[in-house]
Structures are given as structure tokens and as C-alpha cells.
């Protein structure tokens, strides 16, 4: 009796190797984006209600980490202080690139998908600021490391970059280990072939 395996769910014949493989499902991906975006916008709305820009600071962890409201028309470290339009264009390009990468890459690993989602949520948060106000609302000040004042969107973008770096380093290490194992196996095979039998 011959079994028709092509009708079985999950059979090899039904598997499309060209179909995208995403270890982070779209529902989870967009949930992360929405959470980052809402957390960013809610925090900015609150801090603007209770603080005056560039007027005072409120300690969170002593004098090392504070709330300091500022309006940033440029980038970090004073880059392009009047370049709001330029940064709007960059943000739009980043949003399109992240969406394209997630939906059209043939394989999206878990870390990569999470990194894209965090960066997308952050980019949308700062983009909305620039479109609404003409500047980005920043309020976290880490004096302990002399870092530019930032917000939740910036933190999400930074976390996304760190996840991508972690993914690349881990992938490179795994490929190196795999290459070493392959080389060792080939040498062992050559030794077995070249050793004469007694």
C-alpha cells in the first residue's frame, strides 16, 4: 500500500523554502512597536505638563540621573541644531527601511526582529515629535556618564542597535566554530584515508 505523503500537513512537499521565516511573529512585532511608541509619547506628555524646558532638574537617582526637560531641534551632541527637516527625512527613511527589512527579509531571527521593533517604535516616537512640535522632547539626563539628554524612544533605538550587534557577534562566533569543526572533520577523514591498513 502506497501512502501519499504530499497530502500530510507539514510534509516536505508542502514546504516552501522560499517563504519568509520570522521567529518573531508580526503580532508580537507590532505589539512591541506600539508599546514603545505609547510609552514614549505618554512620558513626553507627562513631563511637559510638570516641568519647564531648560529651567530645572528633578533628581531620580541623586545627582547622577535626573529629569531635565529640553527641546532638541537637532541631533545628539548638538548635531545640526536647526536640522529638524533633515532629521524628519532620515526618520522617514528609517521607518520605511525597518518595515521593508522585517517583511521582505527571507529570514528574521528573534533578536533581529526584536531589534527592528524597538528601533521602529523609537523612530516613530521621535518622528511624531518633529512633525508636531518641530523638535524632540528629551528629559532623561545621565550626568554620571555625561550623556546627551534623551528619551524613551532614544533608549529603544539604542537597545535595538545593541541587539543587532549581539546577533552579529553571536552569528560570527557560531560560523567560526562551525568552520573549525568542518576543518577538523576534514583533517580526520584525510588521516583515515591516508593511513595504510596492516
Secondary structure, DSSP 8 states (H G I E B T S, - for coil): ----GGGSTT-GGG--TTS-EESS-HHHHHHHHHHHHHHHHHHHHHHHHH--TTT-EEEEETTTEEEEEEEESS-GGGTTTT-HHHHHHHHHHHHHHHHHHHHH-SEE-HHHHHHHHHHHHHHHHHHHHHHHHSSEEEEEEEGGGT---B-HHHHHHHHHHHHHHHHHHHHHHHHHHHHHHHHHHHHHHHHHHHS---
